[in-house]
Amino acid sequence: MTTLHASAQNQLRQIVEQLERLEEEKKAIAEDIREKFAEAKALGFDVKALRQVLRLRKKSKADREEEEAILMTYLHALGMIDEEPSTSSMMTAEAAE
């Protein structure tokens, strides 16, 4: 088995300890997020809708419009909506590509 030099051992130990601290912080932040969603739910907000809002806010307007145009096309093709997707929203989505 190969052994590491003392300086490499120290660096490895520091990295592992830093990663452990970050994992603990991540766990604490995840708990804070769960609590905030619970608070929102207690106030009467729909948690699924909030999660979708957060997901959509991460995207650009063009990406959101493209996603919506594709979704509407699929829903129409499956007979889940009566109206055909508007060509303006589809053109906007195509322009974003």
N, C-alpha and C positions, 0 to 999 in steps of 0.2 A: 504494500500500500504506500502511496506517495503522501508525504506530509507537506504542509504549507510552511513557508517562512513565518516568523513571528509577526512581521508587519502585515503579511497577507492574512494571517489569522485574525489580527486586530481589525483589519478592514472588513473581513467577512463577518465578524461578530457585530461590528457597528451597523453594517447593512441589515443583518438579521434583526437586530434590536430596533432599528428604524422602521423596518417593515412591520414588525409586531406592533409598534406604537401606531402606525398608520392603519393597520387592521382594526385596532381598538377604536380609533377615531372614526373609521368608516362605520363600525358597528353602532357607535353612539349617534352618528348622523342619521343612520337608517332608522334608529329608534325615534329620533326627533321628527323625522318625516312621517313615520307611522302615527305619532301623536298629533301632528298637524292635520293629517287626513282625518283622524278620529274627531278632532275639534271641528273640522269643517262639516263632517257628517252630523255631529251633535247640533250644529247650527242649521241643519236642514239642507246642506248642499249635497249634490250627487257626486260621490267620490269617483265613479267611473268617468263621468263627464269632466271632472277636474283633471284626471289623469290624461284624458284626451286633449284637453286645452293645453296642458303642459307640453305634450308631445307636439301639438301643432305649432305652438309658439317657438319651438326650436327650428322650424322650417321657414324658408323664405316664402313670400307671397306666391311666387311663381311655382314653387314646389307644391304648395297647398292646392293651388288651382289645378295643377296637373293631376295630383292625386284625386281630387274631386271629380275631374272630367273622366278619368279612367273608371272610378267607382260608379259613376252614373251610367257609363257605357255598359259596364258589367251588369248592373242592376236592371237596366232596360233589356239587355239580351236575355236575362233570366226571367223576365216578365214580372219583376218585383216593383217596377214603376211603369206608369203608362206613357209619360212624356219622354220624347227622345231627348238625348243630351243636346244642349244648344251648341251650334257650330261656333259661336263666339268663345265659349269656355273651352272648347276643344282646340280652337285656333290659338288661344292664349297658352294652353298647355303645350302645344306643339312648338310655339315660339320660344318657350322656356328651354327646350331641348338643345 
